[in-house]
């Protein structure tokens, strides 16, 4: 799974064993992150192919490269904490599989705005929140070297924030000039918020093993979404 993309930044190594129940939970959470980043990689590449502005196309191609690196990092981390007898990655949650298909479908019909909503707003926003929780568990309990891990975390979080900000900027532009699209995307966003709840519910046992309540994720995601793109709130 690892290629030359990781040579310039060494991944932290485990500094002490992880309890078995938390190892299973971390493996599942890191697998979810890996799938999310791979979905974002493919989505950004497809978005770049339909973007008309050269600056947007350049940004999206760069994002696709970023997401490839992130997927490699989280995939390697999932392998690192993989419990005996488990696959390299846990099964992909149905919600993420549905989002992946929805992104590709929206792009296929030329609906860049909807793809931005799903990927750069929801997928990137949720990834940003989840990353803090998973990373805090690894570093906070002394499982990895905290300084090395924080350096890698800051690097990835900065890129994720840039991707999210790009989507916010593009969507605000659409919402300002197109009331019909605003109403349609408001309906899509309501559905996506419900699906986010489903995803969080499916990870409730995982979150519990890591001493993180699912409510933390739901509240943070809803607050971030409505603060960033208020035009889509009901």
Backbone as JSON, one array per atom type, in Angstrom:
{
  "sequence": "XXXXXXXXXXXXXXXXXXXXXXXXXXXXXXXXXXXXXXXXXXXXXXXXXXXXXXXXXXXXXXXXXXXXXXXXXXXXXXXXXXXXXXXXXXXXXXXXXXXXXXXXXXXXXXXXXXXXXXXXXXXXXXXXXXXXXXXXXXXXXXXXXXXXXXXXXXXXXXXXXXXXXXXXXXXXXXXXXXXXXXXXXXXXXXXXXXXXXXXXXXXXXXXXXXXXXXXXXXXXXXXXXXXXXXXXXX",
  "N": [[0.82, -1.2, 0.0], [2.06, 1.2, 0.52], [3.92, 3.74, -1.09], [6.41, 5.67, -2.91], [5.47, 8.19, -2.2], [5.45, 8.61, 0.52], [8.01, 8.86, 1.39], [9.26, 11.28, 2.0], [8.27, 12.01, 4.43], [8.37, 10.55, 7.39], [6.37, 8.08, 8.91], [4.96, 8.06, 12.22], [6.02, 5.67, 14.67], [4.62, 2.96, 16.6], [4.88, 3.4, 20.03], [4.26, 2.02, 22.26], [2.35, -0.92, 23.22], [-1.07, -1.2, 22.08], [-4.13, -1.5, 23.78], [-6.28, -4.33, 23.21], [-9.09, -3.89, 22.7], [-9.17, -1.2, 22.03], [-7.5, -1.2, 19.89], [-8.94, -2.53, 17.88], [-11.0, -0.67, 17.56], [-9.62, 1.66, 16.74], [-8.53, 0.7, 14.37], [-10.83, 0.38, 12.83], [-11.75, 3.05, 12.69], [-9.6, 4.36, 11.44], [-9.65, 3.01, 9.05], [-12.06, 3.93, 7.98], [-11.29, 6.59, 7.58], [-9.35, 6.21, 5.62], [-10.86, 5.19, 3.46], [-12.49, 7.43, 3.04], [-10.63, 9.36, 2.2], [-9.71, 8.24, -0.16], [-12.04, 8.24, -1.68], [-12.34, 10.99, -1.88], [-10.05, 11.6, -3.34], [-10.52, 10.46, -5.89], [-12.86, 11.83, -6.5], [-12.01, 14.56, -6.58], [-10.3, 14.48, -8.75], [-12.09, 13.88, -10.84], [-13.73, 16.13, -10.66], [-11.92, 18.09, -11.42], [-11.66, 17.57, -14.12], [-14.01, 18.56, -15.17], [-14.08, 21.18, -14.42], [-14.17, 24.59, -15.36], [-12.7, 26.92, -14.97], [-9.27, 27.73, -15.07], [-7.76, 28.1, -12.67], [-9.32, 26.81, -10.74], [-9.29, 24.21, -11.76], [-6.58, 23.6, -11.53], [-6.29, 23.71, -8.73], [-7.95, 21.58, -7.92], [-6.72, 19.35, -9.08], [-4.39, 19.38, -7.64], [-5.49, 18.92, -5.14], [-6.37, 16.29, -5.5], [-3.91, 14.97, -5.56], [-3.07, 15.5, -2.95], [-5.05, 14.08, -1.5], [-4.5, 11.49, -2.23], [-2.07, 11.05, -0.94], [-2.93, 11.36, 1.73], [-4.67, 9.18, 1.97], [-2.85, 7.09, 1.76], [-1.36, 7.51, 4.1], [-3.29, 7.12, 6.18], [-4.1, 4.56, 5.54], [-1.75, 3.15, 5.98], [-1.47, 3.6, 8.71], [-3.74, 2.25, 9.62], [-3.02, -0.37, 8.98], [-0.92, -0.59, 10.72], [-2.07, -0.71, 13.26], [-3.65, -2.89, 13.02], [-5.58, -5.56, 14.2], [-4.82, -8.98, 15.0], [-5.68, -11.36, 12.55], [-7.4, -9.76, 11.14], [-8.45, -7.99, 8.14], [-6.46, -5.74, 6.05], [-7.89, -3.35, 5.9], [-10.92, -2.36, 7.5], [-14.37, -3.21, 6.66], [-15.98, -1.04, 4.25], [-18.11, 1.59, 5.27], [-21.65, 1.7, 4.57], [-22.72, 4.29, 4.09], [-20.54, 5.84, 3.22], [-19.96, 4.5, 0.87], [-22.28, 5.09, -0.54], [-22.04, 7.89, -0.73], [-19.79, 8.09, -2.36], [-20.75, 7.05, -4.78], [-22.73, 8.93, -5.25], [-21.3, 11.29, -5.6], [-19.91, 10.73, -7.99], [-22.11, 10.38, -9.68], [-23.32, 12.92, -9.68], [-21.31, 14.44, -10.86], [-21.2, 13.21, -13.34], [-23.57, 14.08, -14.52], [-22.98, 16.69, -14.82], [-23.16, 18.35, -12.61], [-21.5, 20.2, -10.79], [-21.72, 21.71, -8.46], [-23.27, 20.18, -6.62], [-21.57, 18.0, -6.26], [-19.44, 19.29, -5.01], [-20.67, 20.02, -2.63], [-21.15, 17.53, -1.41], [-18.57, 16.39, -1.28], [-16.36, 18.39, -0.71], [-17.54, 19.83, 1.35], [-19.16, 18.15, 3.15], [-17.78, 15.57, 3.3], [-15.05, 16.35, 3.6], [-15.34, 18.07, 5.79], [-16.29, 16.36, 7.83], [-14.16, 14.55, 7.94], [-12.13, 16.19, 8.93], [-13.01, 16.65, 11.54], [-13.14, 14.02, 12.59], [-10.49, 13.28, 12.38], [-9.12, 14.7, 14.39], [-10.07, 13.4, 16.65], [-9.24, 10.68, 16.37], [-6.48, 10.99, 16.13], [-5.84, 12.22, 18.54], [-6.29, 10.14, 20.26], [-4.29, 8.3, 19.58], [-1.87, 9.77, 20.02], [-2.33, 11.01, 22.51], [-2.48, 8.94, 24.39], [0.03, 8.02, 24.38], [0.77, 6.2, 22.41], [2.12, 6.73, 20.12], [4.96, 8.71, 19.05], [4.55, 11.91, 20.15], [5.4, 14.47, 19.18], [6.37, 13.98, 16.59], [4.07, 12.93, 15.48], [2.27, 15.08, 15.7], [3.38, 16.88, 13.92], [2.92, 15.64, 11.44], [0.14, 15.54, 11.58], [-0.58, 18.28, 11.59], [0.24, 18.99, 9.04], [-1.47, 17.48, 7.33], [-4.01, 18.34, 8.22], [-3.95, 21.04, 7.56], [-4.01, 20.94, 4.76], [-6.49, 19.66, 4.4], [-8.18, 21.63, 5.42], [-7.82, 23.62, 3.52], [-8.98, 22.43, 1.26], [-11.63, 22.22, 2.09], [-12.25, 24.93, 2.45], [-12.07, 25.84, -0.17], [-14.28, 24.54, -1.35], [-16.35, 25.75, 0.12], [-16.07, 28.42, -0.71], [-16.63, 28.21, -3.49], [-19.26, 27.22, -3.43], [-20.65, 29.24, -2.08], [-20.55, 31.22, -3.99], [-22.17, 30.12, -5.98], [-24.61, 29.93, -4.6], [-25.24, 32.55, -4.17], [-25.98, 33.55, -6.62], [-27.93, 31.92, -7.73], [-30.95, 31.01, -7.07], [-32.59, 28.81, -7.47], [-30.84, 26.6, -7.55], [-29.91, 26.86, -4.97], [-32.17, 26.16, -3.41], [-32.48, 23.51, -4.21], [-30.02, 22.34, -3.41], [-30.27, 22.71, -0.73], [-32.11, 20.79, -0.01], [-30.63, 18.52, -0.64], [-28.55, 18.79, 1.2], [-29.88, 18.42, 3.63], [-30.52, 15.71, 3.45], [-27.94, 14.69, 3.41], [-27.04, 15.38, 5.95], [-28.65, 13.7, 7.48], [-27.63, 11.24, 6.61], [-25.05, 11.5, 7.56], [-25.57, 11.28, 10.27], [-26.37, 8.6, 10.32], [-23.96, 7.35, 9.63], [-22.39, 8.06, 11.82], [-23.84, 6.78, 13.85], [-23.36, 4.14, 13.11], [-20.78, 3.91, 13.89], [-20.8, 3.96, 16.6], [-20.07, 2.08, 18.62], [-17.37, 1.94, 18.13], [-16.57, 4.59, 18.67], [-17.25, 4.64, 21.37], [-15.42, 2.82, 22.48], [-13.17, 4.32, 22.26], [-13.59, 6.26, 24.04], [-15.04, 8.45, 23.13], [-17.94, 10.17, 22.5], [-20.68, 9.58, 20.26], [-22.27, 11.78, 19.94], [-20.62, 13.97, 20.1], [-19.41, 14.07, 17.58], [-21.65, 14.44, 15.88], [-22.76, 16.92, 16.71], [-20.58, 18.63, 16.28], [-20.2, 18.39, 13.53], [-22.64, 19.33, 12.46], [-22.67, 21.95, 13.43], [-20.35, 23.01, 12.25], [-20.98, 22.78, 9.53], [-23.28, 24.44, 9.15], [-22.25, 26.87, 9.98], [-20.29, 27.38, 8.09], [-21.58, 27.27, 5.58], [-24.1, 28.93, 5.56], [-26.26, 29.52, 3.9], [-27.51, 27.19, 3.17], [-28.97, 26.2, 5.23], [-32.0, 25.1, 6.77]],
  "CA": [[0.0, 0.0, 0.0], [2.89, 2.38, 0.64], [4.83, 3.97, -2.2], [7.37, 6.74, -2.71], [4.84, 9.41, -1.72], [5.65, 8.77, 1.95], [9.43, 8.85, 1.74], [9.73, 12.54, 2.53], [7.73, 12.23, 5.76], [8.31, 9.25, 8.04], [5.22, 7.9, 9.79], [5.31, 7.71, 13.6], [5.93, 4.26, 15.02], [4.01, 2.71, 17.88], [5.87, 3.43, 21.1], [3.87, 1.0, 23.24], [1.21, -1.69, 22.72], [-2.41, -0.66, 22.22], [-5.08, -2.52, 24.28], [-6.96, -4.99, 22.09], [-10.38, -3.3, 22.37], [-8.93, 0.08, 21.36], [-6.87, -1.49, 18.61], [-10.03, -2.81, 16.94], [-11.71, 0.58, 17.31], [-8.76, 2.54, 15.94], [-8.42, 0.12, 13.04], [-12.06, 0.7, 12.11], [-11.81, 4.49, 12.45], [-8.58, 4.68, 10.44], [-10.14, 2.46, 7.78], [-13.05, 4.9, 7.5], [-10.53, 7.73, 7.07], [-8.71, 5.79, 4.37], [-11.89, 5.16, 2.41], [-12.91, 8.8, 2.76], [-9.6, 10.06, 1.44], [-9.68, 7.67, -1.51], [-13.22, 8.79, -2.36], [-12.04, 12.4, -2.17], [-9.04, 11.63, -4.4], [-11.18, 10.22, -7.18], [-13.8, 12.92, -6.73], [-11.3, 15.78, -6.97], [-9.79, 14.26, -10.11], [-13.23, 14.01, -11.76], [-14.14, 17.54, -10.63], [-10.94, 18.86, -12.19], [-11.91, 17.35, -15.55], [-15.16, 19.34, -15.63], [-13.93, 22.58, -14.02], [-13.9, 25.46, -16.51], [-11.68, 27.92, -14.62], [-7.94, 27.12, -14.92], [-7.32, 28.09, -11.27], [-10.06, 25.75, -10.06], [-8.79, 22.93, -12.26], [-5.26, 23.41, -10.93], [-6.48, 23.41, -7.31], [-8.55, 20.27, -7.76], [-5.69, 18.35, -9.38], [-3.51, 19.37, -6.46], [-6.23, 18.25, -4.07], [-6.34, 14.85, -5.77], [-2.6, 14.48, -5.1], [-3.1, 15.53, -1.48], [-5.9, 13.01, -0.98], [-3.78, 10.22, -2.43], [-1.11, 10.95, 0.15], [-3.66, 11.14, 2.97], [-5.16, 7.8, 1.97], [-1.69, 6.24, 2.04], [-1.02, 7.68, 5.51], [-4.28, 6.46, 7.03], [-4.04, 3.14, 5.25], [-0.58, 2.6, 6.68], [-1.78, 3.62, 10.14], [-4.69, 1.16, 9.86], [-2.24, -1.6, 8.97], [-0.05, -0.58, 11.89], [-2.83, -1.09, 14.46], [-4.53, -4.0, 12.62], [-5.6, -6.72, 15.1], [-4.55, -10.26, 14.37], [-6.81, -12.0, 11.89], [-8.21, -8.78, 10.42], [-7.96, -7.49, 6.86], [-5.75, -4.47, 6.18], [-8.9, -2.34, 6.16], [-12.26, -2.83, 7.86], [-15.33, -2.98, 5.56], [-16.39, 0.34, 4.04], [-19.48, 1.86, 5.72], [-22.58, 1.92, 3.46], [-22.89, 5.72, 3.81], [-19.41, 6.29, 2.39], [-20.15, 3.91, -0.46], [-23.34, 5.86, -1.18], [-21.51, 9.21, -1.06], [-18.89, 7.92, -3.49], [-21.59, 6.91, -5.97], [-23.46, 10.19, -5.45], [-20.33, 12.25, -6.15], [-19.68, 10.39, -9.38], [-23.35, 10.61, -10.42], [-23.51, 14.36, -9.84], [-20.32, 14.9, -11.83], [-21.59, 12.66, -14.66], [-24.63, 14.91, -15.1], [-22.47, 18.05, -14.91], [-23.57, 19.12, -11.43], [-20.31, 20.4, -9.98], [-22.1, 22.26, -7.16], [-23.67, 19.09, -5.72], [-20.37, 17.22, -5.92], [-18.7, 20.09, -4.03], [-21.39, 19.93, -1.36], [-20.93, 16.21, -0.81], [-17.16, 16.1, -1.02], [-15.56, 19.39, -0.03], [-18.2, 20.31, 2.56], [-19.49, 17.09, 4.12], [-16.72, 14.58, 3.47], [-13.87, 17.01, 4.16], [-15.66, 18.58, 7.12], [-16.34, 15.25, 8.78], [-12.8, 14.02, 8.07], [-11.39, 17.11, 9.79], [-13.45, 16.42, 12.92], [-12.76, 12.67, 12.99], [-9.03, 13.19, 12.49], [-8.74, 15.17, 15.7], [-10.4, 12.39, 17.65], [-8.38, 9.51, 16.21], [-5.1, 11.39, 16.39], [-5.7, 12.47, 19.97], [-6.24, 8.85, 20.93], [-2.97, 7.71, 19.35], [-0.81, 10.56, 20.65], [-2.64, 11.32, 23.9], [-2.21, 7.78, 25.24], [1.44, 7.64, 24.27], [0.98, 5.09, 21.5], [3.09, 7.18, 19.11], [5.72, 9.89, 19.43], [3.6, 13.0, 19.99], [5.93, 15.55, 18.36], [6.39, 13.52, 15.2], [2.7, 12.77, 15.03], [1.67, 16.4, 15.56], [3.9, 17.47, 12.69], [2.17, 15.03, 10.34], [-1.26, 15.95, 11.72], [-0.72, 19.67, 11.13], [0.43, 18.98, 7.58], [-2.67, 16.98, 6.69], [-5.15, 19.18, 8.57], [-3.86, 22.28, 6.79], [-4.48, 20.65, 3.42], [-7.93, 19.4, 4.46], [-8.85, 22.92, 5.62], [-7.78, 24.32, 2.23], [-9.96, 21.79, 0.39], [-12.94, 22.6, 2.59], [-12.43, 26.37, 2.18], [-12.32, 25.95, -1.61], [-15.67, 24.16, -1.58], [-17.19, 26.8, 0.69], [-15.98, 29.59, -1.61], [-17.32, 27.91, -4.73], [-20.69, 27.08, -3.18], [-21.21, 30.55, -1.76], [-20.7, 31.91, -5.26], [-23.35, 29.56, -6.64], [-25.81, 30.23, -3.83], [-25.53, 33.99, -4.3], [-26.49, 33.87, -7.95], [-28.86, 30.91, -8.28], [-31.9, 30.64, -6.02], [-33.11, 27.46, -7.75], [-29.82, 25.66, -7.08], [-29.87, 26.96, -3.51], [-33.26, 25.35, -2.86], [-32.2, 22.09, -4.48], [-28.92, 21.89, -2.57], [-30.74, 22.69, 0.65], [-32.71, 19.47, 0.17], [-29.53, 17.55, -0.65], [-27.8, 18.91, 2.45], [-30.68, 17.8, 4.69], [-30.32, 14.28, 3.3], [-26.55, 14.38, 3.78], [-26.95, 15.46, 7.41], [-29.23, 12.46, 7.99], [-26.68, 10.17, 6.33], [-23.95, 11.67, 8.5], [-26.03, 10.67, 11.51], [-26.32, 7.14, 10.15], [-22.55, 6.95, 9.68], [-21.96, 8.19, 13.21], [-24.48, 5.7, 14.6], [-22.69, 2.88, 12.79], [-19.48, 3.92, 14.55], [-21.02, 4.25, 18.02], [-19.24, 1.2, 19.45], [-15.99, 2.37, 17.92], [-16.38, 5.82, 19.43], [-17.31, 4.31, 22.79], [-14.15, 2.19, 22.87], [-12.14, 5.36, 22.29], [-14.05, 7.27, 25.01], [-15.56, 9.6, 22.4], [-19.35, 9.92, 22.26], [-21.1, 9.89, 18.9], [-22.89, 13.09, 19.95], [-19.56, 14.94, 19.82], [-19.25, 14.15, 16.13], [-22.85, 14.98, 15.26], [-22.87, 18.35, 17.01], [-19.48, 19.35, 15.63], [-20.42, 18.4, 12.08], [-23.77, 20.21, 12.14], [-22.26, 23.32, 13.71], [-19.38, 23.43, 11.23], [-21.65, 22.89, 8.24], [-24.14, 25.62, 9.08], [-21.43, 28.07, 10.11], [-19.53, 27.59, 6.87], [-22.46, 27.49, 4.43], [-25.39, 29.22, 6.16], [-27.31, 29.61, 2.89], [-28.16, 25.9, 2.96], [-29.72, 25.79, 6.41], [-33.45, 25.12, 6.54]],
  "C": [[0.86, 1.26, 0.0], [3.8, 2.51, -0.57], [5.73, 5.15, -1.89], [6.8, 8.02, -2.17], [5.12, 9.66, -0.24], [7.11, 8.91, 2.34], [9.88, 10.14, 2.4], [9.21, 12.8, 3.93], [7.52, 10.88, 6.43], [7.1, 9.18, 8.97], [5.68, 7.56, 11.2], [5.16, 6.22, 13.82], [5.24, 4.11, 16.38], [5.08, 2.65, 18.96], [5.51, 2.48, 22.24], [2.63, 0.29, 22.72], [-0.12, -0.99, 22.97], [-3.32, -1.77, 22.75], [-5.95, -3.05, 23.15], [-8.28, -4.32, 21.71], [-10.21, -1.96, 21.66], [-8.25, -0.13, 20.02], [-7.92, -1.77, 17.54], [-10.74, -1.52, 16.56], [-10.89, 1.53, 16.44], [-8.62, 2.02, 14.51], [-9.65, 0.46, 12.22], [-12.11, 2.18, 11.75], [-10.8, 4.91, 11.38], [-8.95, 4.12, 9.07], [-11.16, 3.4, 7.16], [-12.34, 6.11, 6.91], [-9.88, 7.4, 5.73], [-9.7, 5.78, 3.22], [-12.32, 6.57, 2.03], [-11.92, 9.55, 1.91], [-9.51, 9.53, 0.01], [-10.87, 8.14, -2.33], [-12.95, 10.23, -2.77], [-11.01, 12.52, -3.29], [-9.7, 11.47, -5.77], [-12.14, 11.36, -7.51], [-13.13, 14.18, -7.21], [-10.76, 15.65, -8.39], [-10.91, 14.44, -11.14], [-13.74, 15.45, -11.81], [-13.2, 18.39, -11.48], [-11.2, 18.73, -13.69], [-13.08, 18.19, -16.06], [-15.07, 20.81, -15.23], [-13.55, 23.43, -15.24], [-12.81, 26.49, -16.22], [-10.33, 27.24, -14.42], [-7.47, 27.05, -13.46], [-8.02, 27.0, -10.48], [-9.56, 24.38, -10.47], [-7.43, 22.6, -11.62], [-5.39, 23.02, -9.46], [-6.98, 21.99, -7.12], [-7.58, 19.14, -8.08], [-4.7, 18.24, -8.23], [-4.2, 18.67, -5.3], [-6.2, 16.73, -4.27], [-5.01, 14.24, -5.32], [-2.53, 14.45, -3.58], [-3.87, 14.33, -0.93], [-5.24, 11.65, -1.16], [-2.78, 10.0, -1.3], [-1.82, 10.66, 1.47], [-4.16, 9.71, 3.08], [-4.02, 6.82, 2.29], [-1.32, 6.31, 3.52], [-1.99, 6.91, 6.4], [-4.32, 4.97, 6.78], [-2.88, 2.47, 5.96], [-0.82, 2.56, 8.19], [-2.76, 2.51, 10.5], [-3.97, -0.19, 9.89], [-1.4, -1.73, 10.23], [-0.79, -1.05, 13.15], [-3.74, -2.29, 14.2], [-4.46, -5.15, 13.63], [-5.31, -8.0, 14.33], [-5.82, -10.83, 13.76], [-7.71, -11.06, 11.12], [-7.59, -8.46, 9.06], [-7.24, -6.17, 7.08], [-6.7, -3.32, 6.5], [-10.2, -3.01, 6.58], [-13.2, -2.56, 6.69], [-15.74, -1.51, 5.46], [-17.83, 0.54, 4.52], [-20.4, 2.14, 4.52], [-22.75, 3.4, 3.1], [-21.76, 6.23, 2.93], [-19.52, 5.73, 0.99], [-21.2, 4.69, -1.23], [-22.85, 7.24, -1.58], [-20.59, 9.13, -2.27], [-19.69, 7.84, -4.79], [-22.29, 8.23, -6.29], [-22.55, 11.26, -6.03], [-20.14, 11.99, -7.64], [-20.92, 10.64, -10.24], [-23.56, 12.09, -10.68], [-22.53, 14.92, -10.87], [-20.71, 14.43, -13.23], [-22.69, 13.49, -15.31], [-24.26, 16.4, -15.11], [-22.82, 18.94, -13.74], [-22.38, 19.26, -10.48], [-20.68, 20.87, -8.58], [-22.49, 21.15, -6.18], [-22.47, 18.25, -5.32], [-19.52, 17.96, -4.89], [-19.34, 20.0, -2.66], [-21.09, 18.61, -0.66], [-19.48, 16.05, -0.38], [-16.45, 17.16, -0.19], [-16.2, 19.9, 1.25], [-18.41, 19.17, 3.56], [-18.33, 16.14, 4.36], [-15.48, 15.19, 4.1], [-14.14, 17.53, 5.57], [-15.67, 17.48, 8.17], [-14.96, 14.65, 9.0], [-11.97, 14.87, 9.02], [-11.72, 16.86, 11.26], [-12.97, 15.06, 13.42], [-11.26, 12.57, 13.22], [-8.55, 13.64, 13.87], [-8.95, 14.1, 16.76], [-9.46, 11.19, 17.57], [-6.94, 9.84, 16.57], [-4.86, 11.62, 17.88], [-5.58, 11.16, 20.74], [-4.87, 8.21, 20.78], [-1.88, 8.45, 20.13], [-1.07, 10.77, 22.14], [-2.36, 10.17, 24.86], [-0.78, 7.26, 25.09], [1.71, 6.49, 23.34], [1.99, 5.45, 20.41], [3.83, 8.39, 19.66], [4.88, 11.14, 19.13], [4.12, 14.1, 19.08], [5.94, 15.18, 16.89], [4.98, 13.43, 14.64], [2.02, 14.11, 14.8], [2.14, 17.1, 14.29], [3.14, 16.95, 11.48], [0.71, 15.47, 10.38], [-1.47, 17.36, 11.19], [-0.63, 19.76, 9.62], [-0.85, 18.57, 6.87], [-3.87, 17.89, 6.97], [-5.13, 20.5, 7.8], [-4.38, 22.06, 5.37], [-5.99, 20.39, 3.4], [-8.71, 20.71, 4.62], [-8.88, 23.71, 4.31], [-8.83, 23.74, 1.27], [-11.38, 22.21, 0.79], [-13.24, 24.07, 2.25], [-12.72, 26.61, 0.69], [-13.77, 25.63, -1.92], [-16.64, 25.2, -1.06], [-17.23, 28.01, -0.23], [-16.79, 29.37, -2.89], [-18.83, 27.83, -4.53], [-21.34, 28.41, -2.85], [-21.44, 31.36, -3.04], [-21.95, 31.43, -6.0], [-24.63, 29.99, -5.92], [-26.22, 31.69, -3.96], [-26.27, 34.29, -5.59], [-27.58, 32.94, -8.48], [-29.77, 30.4, -7.17], [-32.44, 29.22, -6.21], [-32.12, 26.4, -7.24], [-29.74, 25.68, -5.56], [-30.96, 26.1, -2.87], [-33.0, 23.86, -3.04], [-31.1, 21.56, -3.57], [-29.29, 21.89, -1.09], [-31.38, 21.34, 0.96], [-31.63, 18.38, 0.23], [-28.79, 17.59, 0.68], [-28.55, 18.3, 3.62], [-30.51, 16.29, 4.66], [-28.92, 13.87, 3.75], [-26.36, 14.45, 5.29], [-27.54, 14.2, 8.04], [-28.27, 11.29, 7.78], [-25.46, 10.27, 7.24], [-24.32, 11.07, 9.85], [-25.99, 9.16, 11.46], [-24.89, 6.63, 10.25], [-22.04, 6.99, 11.11], [-22.55, 7.09, 14.07], [-23.78, 4.37, 14.36], [-21.33, 2.77, 13.46], [-19.6, 4.12, 16.06], [-20.16, 3.37, 18.93], [-17.77, 1.57, 19.34], [-15.68, 3.6, 18.74], [-16.38, 5.55, 20.93], [-16.01, 3.69, 23.29], [-13.03, 3.2, 22.98], [-12.53, 6.49, 23.23], [-14.49, 8.56, 24.33], [-17.02, 9.31, 22.08], [-19.72, 10.3, 20.84], [-21.73, 11.28, 18.82], [-21.86, 14.18, 19.66], [-19.4, 15.15, 18.32], [-20.44, 14.85, 15.48], [-22.96, 16.48, 15.47], [-21.8, 19.15, 16.29], [-19.71, 19.46, 14.14], [-21.53, 19.37, 11.71], [-23.39, 21.67, 12.36], [-21.32, 23.84, 12.63], [-20.07, 23.66, 9.9], [-22.44, 24.18, 8.15], [-23.36, 26.92, 9.26], [-20.73, 28.4, 8.8], [-20.42, 27.92, 5.68], [-23.87, 27.76, 4.96], [-26.54, 29.28, 5.16], [-28.04, 28.31, 2.65], [-28.92, 25.41, 4.17], [-31.21, 25.96, 6.15], [-34.1, 26.32, 7.21]]
}
